[in-house]
Amino acid sequence: MFPPKPLAPSLKVLPVAVLFAVALFAFSCSKKNDSIVSIFNTEPDITSLSTDFPGEVSGIADSYLNPGWLWMIQDGGNPAELLCVKHSGEYGAKIILEGISNRDWEDMAIVESGDGGAPFIYIADIGDNHKNRGEYNIYRLREPRLDKREVSEIEKITFRYSDNKSHDADAFLIAGQGKEIYLLTKENPTLVFRISNVVTGGMVQTAQKLGSLKIGGITSSAISRTGEILVRTYNNLYFWPKTGSAGVYDVLNKKKQEVPIHVEPQGEAVTFGKVNSGIFTLSENAGLPLNLSLYFYPRN
């Protein structure tokens, strides 16, 4: 996503004490509404990344086939490729994704295939800053090994929204081993849509509107192997435990819990560790010459 717009001139001249009071009030209100989840350590492992590390990472996923590595995608306008970074911060090789383009890639996920083959990587080309798109794409490919240089076998899931409107979305959730896809818009409040009985190919599917969430500005989301859900904004991270056989939307409508996280320049990406060991977060650089860090919040 593009970096946040600068403050209007009238806001820039406000006394620091006033701005601090406003921030403190908002913070205290959020704490009254949300319980604090205690299953993740509030002191993360922080890995500094190299100066040549890409500054527009919009989605991450912990690799199933390459232990100790994270897959990454970049925001719209960047090449159609998979990037990778080691948990220890080492920047790996790029894998070219042939035959597709990066119009506005915003989130990614890895899901067990269910057919005994390699897991599937899903890439969500669902961003729409200007809200002028009629159709959106989600790409699916088998997770490659790190020594792969390019991937050409890529399936496309094309959809439009049931309200016949354009929506800017940065987050999605894959459920039922890929049979359902949930789209979480970046609007305030967030609108939730679902694609059921997902198919690939040329068919344009309809994402049906389910309702809304009392959260705005969602930039990424993730679902664990056990059904836990994470949703992040630029500055906050929320968690929902799995509740029996409840569906994704039903879980999201239960009371959210806040995961305390460090402030990042432009928090865009979140994922669970592959074996549910904790949570990874990563930020874009907001267009600034910053050295980024990879954060890992272990389970207690």
C-alpha positions in Angstrom: 0.0 0.0 0.0 1.0 3.6 -0.4 2.4 5.3 2.8 -0.1 7.2 4.9 -0.7 10.8 3.9 1.1 13.5 5.9 -0.9 15.4 8.5 -2.8 18.4 7.3 -1.1 21.7 8.1 -3.7 22.5 10.8 -2.7 19.4 12.7 1.0 19.8 12.4 0.9 22.9 14.6 -1.0 21.3 17.5 1.0 21.2 20.7 2.7 17.9 21.4 0.9 17.6 24.7 -2.5 17.8 22.9 -1.5 15.1 20.4 -0.2 12.9 23.2 -3.4 13.3 25.1 -5.5 12.4 22.0 -3.3 9.3 21.4 -3.5 8.3 25.1 -7.3 8.6 25.1 -7.6 6.4 22.0 -5.2 3.9 23.5 -7.1 3.8 26.8 -10.4 3.4 24.9 -9.1 0.4 22.9 -7.9 -1.2 26.1 -11.4 -0.9 27.6 -13.0 -2.6 24.6 -10.4 -5.3 24.0 -8.9 -7.9 26.3 -5.2 -8.5 26.1 -4.2 -11.9 24.9 -1.4 -13.4 27.0 -0.4 -16.5 25.0 2.2 -14.6 23.0 5.4 -13.1 24.5 5.3 -9.3 24.5 9.1 -9.2 24.0 9.7 -10.4 20.5 12.8 -11.7 18.8 13.9 -8.8 16.6 16.0 -9.5 13.5 17.6 -6.5 11.8 17.4 -6.8 8.0 20.0 -5.8 5.4 19.9 -2.3 3.8 19.1 -3.9 0.4 16.0 -5.6 1.9 12.8 -4.8 -0.2 10.8 -1.9 1.3 7.4 -2.8 0.0 6.7 -6.3 1.4 2.9 -6.5 1.7 2.5 -10.2 2.6 4.4 -13.0 4.3 3.9 -16.7 4.9 6.1 -19.2 6.8 7.3 -21.9 4.4 6.1 -25.5 4.8 8.7 -27.1 2.5 11.7 -24.9 3.4 12.0 -24.9 7.3 13.3 -21.6 8.7 12.3 -19.5 5.8 9.5 -17.0 5.1 8.0 -16.3 1.7 7.3 -12.7 0.8 5.4 -10.7 -1.8 5.7 -7.0 -2.7 3.1 -4.4 -3.3 1.6 -3.4 -6.7 3.9 -2.3 -9.5 6.8 -4.6 -8.4 7.8 -7.7 -10.3 5.6 -10.9 -10.2 8.0 -12.9 -8.0 8.3 -14.7 -4.7 11.0 -13.4 -2.3 12.3 -15.2 0.7 14.0 -14.4 3.9 15.5 -16.6 6.6 14.2 -16.4 10.1 17.7 -15.2 11.0 17.4 -12.3 8.5 19.4 -13.7 5.5 17.8 -12.4 2.3 17.3 -15.3 -0.2 16.9 -15.7 -4.0 13.9 -14.6 -6.0 11.6 -16.9 -7.9 9.9 -15.5 -11.0 6.2 -16.2 -11.4 5.7 -16.5 -15.1 2.5 -15.5 -17.0 1.0 -13.2 -14.3 1.4 -9.6 -13.3 1.5 -7.7 -10.0 -1.3 -5.2 -10.3 -1.7 -4.8 -6.5 -0.6 -7.8 -4.5 -1.6 -7.3 -0.8 -1.5 -10.6 1.1 -0.5 -14.2 0.8 -1.0 -17.6 2.6 0.1 -21.2 2.5 -2.4 -24.0 2.8 -2.1 -27.8 2.9 -3.2 -29.1 -0.5 -5.3 -32.1 0.8 -4.2 -34.2 -2.2 -0.9 -35.4 -0.9 1.0 -33.0 -3.1 3.0 -29.9 -2.1 1.1 -27.2 -0.2 -0.5 -24.3 -2.2 0.7 -20.7 -2.0 -2.1 -18.2 -2.5 -1.4 -14.6 -3.6 -4.1 -12.0 -3.3 -4.1 -9.4 -6.1 -7.0 -7.5 -4.3 -5.7 -4.0 -3.7 -7.7 -1.2 -5.3 -6.6 2.2 -4.0 -8.7 4.1 -6.6 -11.6 1.7 -6.4 -11.8 1.3 -10.2 -11.4 -2.4 -10.7 -14.4 -4.6 -11.7 -12.7 -8.0 -11.1 -9.9 -9.2 -8.8 -7.6 -12.2 -8.9 -6.1 -14.6 -6.4 -3.2 -16.8 -7.8 -2.5 -20.3 -6.6 0.7 -22.3 -7.1 2.4 -25.3 -5.5 5.0 -24.2 -3.0 8.4 -24.4 -4.6 11.8 -25.4 -3.2 14.3 -22.6 -2.7 16.5 -23.7 -5.6 13.7 -23.1 -8.1 14.2 -20.1 -10.3 10.8 -19.7 -11.9 7.3 -21.2 -11.7 5.0 -21.3 -14.7 2.1 -23.6 -13.4 -0.1 -21.0 -11.8 -3.8 -21.1 -11.4 -6.1 -18.0 -11.3 -9.2 -17.5 -9.2 -11.1 -14.5 -10.6 -14.0 -12.8 -8.7 -16.2 -9.8 -8.4 -18.0 -8.5 -5.3 -21.7 -9.3 -4.9 -22.7 -5.6 -4.4 -21.2 -4.8 -7.8 -18.9 -2.2 -6.2 -15.1 -1.9 -6.2 -13.4 -2.4 -2.8 -9.8 -1.9 -1.6 -8.7 -4.9 0.3 -5.4 -5.9 1.9 -6.3 -9.1 3.7 -7.8 -12.5 3.0 -8.2 -15.8 4.8 -8.2 -19.3 3.2 -10.4 -21.9 4.9 -11.5 -25.5 4.3 -8.2 -26.4 2.5 -8.9 -23.7 -0.1 -12.6 -24.4 -0.6 -13.5 -21.0 0.9 -11.8 -17.6 0.7 -12.7 -14.7 2.9 -12.0 -11.1 1.8 -11.5 -8.3 4.4 -11.8 -4.8 3.0 -9.7 -1.9 4.2 -12.7 0.3 4.7 -14.1 1.4 8.0 -16.0 -0.6 9.1 -14.4 -3.6 7.4 -16.7 -5.5 5.0 -16.4 -9.2 4.9 -17.0 -11.2 1.7 -16.8 -14.9 1.0 -16.1 -17.0 -2.1 -17.6 -20.5 -1.6 -16.8 -23.6 -3.6 -13.7 -22.0 -5.0 -12.7 -23.0 -8.6 -9.8 -22.0 -10.7 -9.8 -21.2 -14.4 -11.7 -18.6 -16.5 -14.9 -18.6 -14.5 -15.7 -15.3 -12.7 -17.0 -16.1 -9.2 -19.0 -13.9 -6.9 -17.7 -13.0 -3.4 -20.9 -12.8 -1.3 -21.2 -10.1 1.3 -21.5 -11.6 4.8 -21.5 -8.4 6.9 -19.0 -6.1 8.6 -16.5 -5.9 11.4 -15.9 -3.0 13.9 -12.3 -2.7 12.7 -11.0 -0.4 10.0 -7.8 -0.2 8.0 -7.0 -3.9 8.0 -3.6 -4.5 6.2 -3.2 -8.3 6.6 -4.7 -11.4 8.2 -3.7 -15.0 8.8 -5.3 -18.3 10.0 -3.4 -21.0 11.7 -3.6 -24.8 11.1 -5.8 -25.0 14.2 -8.2 -22.3 13.1 -6.9 -19.3 15.2 -7.2 -16.0 13.4 -5.0 -12.9 13.3 -6.0 -9.5 11.8 -3.6 -6.6 11.8 -3.8 -2.8 11.0 -0.9 -0.5 10.7 -0.5 -0.2 14.5 -2.5 -3.0 16.1 -2.8 -6.8 16.0 -6.0 -8.8 17.0 -6.4 -12.4 17.8 -9.4 -14.8 17.9 -9.1 -18.4 19.2 -10.8 -21.2 17.4 -14.3 -21.8 18.7 -15.5 -25.3 18.2 -16.9 -25.8 14.7 -17.7 -22.1 14.2 -17.0 -20.7 10.7 -14.5 -17.9 10.0 -17.1 -15.1 9.9 -18.7 -16.4 13.1 -15.3 -16.4 14.9 -14.5 -12.9 13.7 -17.8 -11.7 15.2 -16.8 -12.9 18.6 -14.9 -10.5 21.0 -11.4 -9.8 19.7 -8.3 -9.9 21.8 -5.4 -7.5 21.3 -1.8 -8.8 20.9 0.6 -6.2 22.1 3.2 -5.5 19.4 6.0 -3.0 18.8 5.3 0.0 16.6 6.4 -0.5 13.0 6.8 2.2 10.3 3.9 0.8 8.2 2.7 -2.5 9.5 1.6 -4.5 6.5 2.2 -8.2 7.0 1.5 -10.9 9.6 1.6 -14.7 9.6 1.6 -17.6 12.1 4.7 -19.7 12.4 4.4 -23.0 10.5 4.1 -25.2 13.6 2.1 -22.5 15.6 5.2 -21.5 17.4 4.3 -17.8 17.3 3.7 -14.8 15.1 5.8 -13.0 12.6 5.2 -9.4 11.6 6.9 -7.2 9.0 6.5 -3.6 7.9 6.9 -1.7 4.7 9.4 1.2 4.9 6.7 3.9 4.2 8.9 5.4 1.5 11.7 6.2 3.9 15.3 5.1 4.0 14.8 2.8 6.9 16.5 -0.4 8.0 13.5 -2.8 8.7 13.3 -5.5 11.2 11.5 -8.9 11.3 9.6 -9.4 14.5 8.7 -12.9 16.0 6.4 -13.1 19.0 6.8 -16.7 20.5 4.0 -18.4 22.3 4.4 -18.4 26.0 
